[in-house]
Amino acid sequence: MNWELHPKMNEKLYLRNPEQSEIGKNMIKKSINLIRKLGFEAFTFKKLAEEIPTTEATVYRYFENKHRLLSYVVAWYWHWLDYQVMFKTNNLKSSAEKIKVINQILTWQMDEEHTVIDDISLEDLHQIIIYESSKVYLTKHVTEDNQYQLFKPYKNLCARISNIFKDFNPDYPYTRSLASTIIEMAHFQDFFMTHLPALTDFAETKSLKNVNDFLNSLVFSALEKKVKATSN
């Protein structure tokens, strides 16, 4: 199935909107390919310019630095993932079924949707999220970036998942923490089973289906457990 997604991106992420020119769109596509291939540390605007091809100065007209470019593509992914969660759960009546669908999406179990959109390789972008996304906010200027609302797409996704958890159990007090935890855990387990097998139970099978089962076990165990109120 072909998807058309044109999220409104935060203007603080760029100097010139890449969506408004062919070279800008190509810049995003090529940067995703290169970051996936080289890793963020080895990725440079000079290498990106050679791939497009254009000049390094042209790239700097669109993005202040490569961290802002990474923030842009990561935010784009969170927009897409939030749309997937909304679209796939919208017509479901049961909050339990919605939770299962969310975990399928987070563990890349909806293969027919995970191909290409707007010439962007979603598989490459997904791998960037696993390997590089934490670098967007693990910085000294995270507070300033947060004031610019650069993390709003991620927060929106967490809020949507949190609300579904709350529908399942209105008395569970940690729905936002659980939402952000399962998003990150899906990515960590994917990474661990390939590179740090001692940190996961899925190293032998390398199966995201098993990670999906684990997330379901974790989420439902948490939401179905009665949590005692604590006093400060």
N, C-alpha and C positions, 0 to 999 in steps of 0.2 A: 504494500500500500504506500502511495506517495503522500507525504505530509507537506503542508505549507505552513511554516511558522515564522512570523516576523515580529518577534517581541520588541517592545520599546526598551531600548537599552539606556542605562544611565549615562547622561551626557558627560559626567565626570570621568568616564572610562576612556574617552578618546578626545583627540583634538579636532578631528574631522570625522564625521560619521562614515564608516566604511561601507555601510549599506547604500550609500548614495552614489557610488561609482563602481564601475566594473573592476578597476584596479584595487579598490578597497575590498570588494567581495573576494577577489582572488587572493588578496593579502590574508584574509581570515582563513580561507581554505588551505593555502600553502603553509601558513603558520601552524595549523593543527597537524598537518602531515609531518612537518619538520620537528615539532616538539615531541610528537610521538616517536619519531625515528631517532632523534639525537638526544632527547632529554632536555629539560629546561636549562640546565647549567650550560650545556654546549650550544644551545640555540642562541643566535645573534641576529640582529637586524641586517647585518651584512650578508649573512647566509640566506636570509629570507629574501632580500632584494635580488640576489642571484637566481633564486628559484622562480620569481614572478614572471619575467625579469623586469627590474626597475632599478632606481638608485636608492642607496641607503637613506639619502636625504628625503626621498619621497615617503618612505616608511615612517620617518620621524614626523612628517606632517600629519600623520594619522594618529600616532601613539607617542606619548611622552617617553616611554621606555618599555622594555619587554615585560616588566611586571604588570604594567597596565594592560598590555595585550593579553597576557595570561589571565588576568582578572576578567577581561572581556569574554574570552572563550569559555571560561569556567561559569560565568554568569549566564551566558547563552545556554549552556548545558542545563543549569538549574531551571531556567525558564522552560526548556523542553521537557525535563523530567516532571516538573509541576503540572504541565499540560497533560502529560501521559497519565498521571495519577488522577487528575480531574476527569479526563475523558473516559478512562477505563472504569472508574468507580461511580460515575454519575448516575447510571441507571440501575445500580445494584441496591437492593433494599436492605440486605443484611450487612451490618458493620463488620461482622466476622469475615464475610466474603470479601469485603473491601480491603481488610487487612491482609488477607491472603494474596490479593491482586497486587497490593503495594509491595509486598515482599517479592513477588515474581518480577515486578518492574525493577526493583533495586538490585536483584541478582541476575538481571539480564536474561530472564526466562521468556520473553515475549519476542522471539526471534524475527517474526515477520515485520516488526516495526523498527528493528535495530539495523538499518542499512544506511541509506544516504538521504539527506534532506537538504535542499538548497545547495547541492554539490558539496555538502559537508559530510565527511565520513563519521557517522555516529560511533562506530567501533573505535576509530582513532580518538575521538573526543572522550569516550568512556574510559579508555586507557589513560588519557591525560588526567582525568578526574582521580583515578586510582593512584597514580604516581605523583601528581604534581599539585592537586587542588589545595592541599593544606598550606602550600607556600604562598597562597593568596592572602591568608590572614595571619600566618605566623611571622609577623613583621613588627618592627618598632613603631610603624605608623598605622597600626591596626585601628586605634581609636579614632584617628582622623578619617581613615577610610570608612569607618562605620558611621561617622557623622555625615559623610557624603552619601550614605545609604548604598554603598557598593555591594553589600551582602544581602540586600533585600530579597533577591530571587531565592536565595538559599533559605532565608527566614520564612518566606512565603510557603515554600515547600514543606518546611518543618511544621508550620502552623496548620497547613492542610492535613498533614498526617496526624498531628496532635489532636485536631478536632474529631477525626475519625476514631482515634483511641478513646476520646472522651465520650463519644456516642456509645461505644461498646461498654465502657464502665465510667459513668459520671463521677464516681467517688475516688477514682485513681488520681492521686495528686501530682504525678510526675510525668504527665503525657508529653510535655515539650522535651524533657530530658530523654525520654524513651524514643521519641521521634528522631532527634539528632543522633542518638546512639546507634539506632539500627541502620541509618544511612551510612554512617562512618564504618560500622562493623561490616556491612556488606562489602565495602571497598577494602578494608583491612584483611578480611578473610580471603578475598580474591588474591590479594598481594601475597599474603603469607603462604598460601598453599603452593605458590609457584617459587617463592624466593626464600622464605623462612619457615620451612615445614614443621619445625619443632614448636611453632606457636599456634598450630591449628590441628584439627582432627581430620582434615580433608586433603592432606598432602598426597596420599596414595591414589585416591580417586580423581583428585583435581576436578571435582564436579560442583558446579554452581547450583545444581539441583539439591545437593546435600547442604549447601550454605542456605538455600531457601528454606529447607526443612528446619535447619537450626534457628533461623530468624523467626519462623512461625512458633517453634517451641519456646523461644525466649519471650516473644511478645505476649503470647497467650498466657504463659506462666505468670508473667508480671501483671497483666491486666485482670486475671481471674483471681489473683491473690488478694485477700483483704489486708489492707495496709493500716496498721495502728497509727492513730494520730500522735504526734510528738509535740511536746511543748518546748518553747525556747527558754 
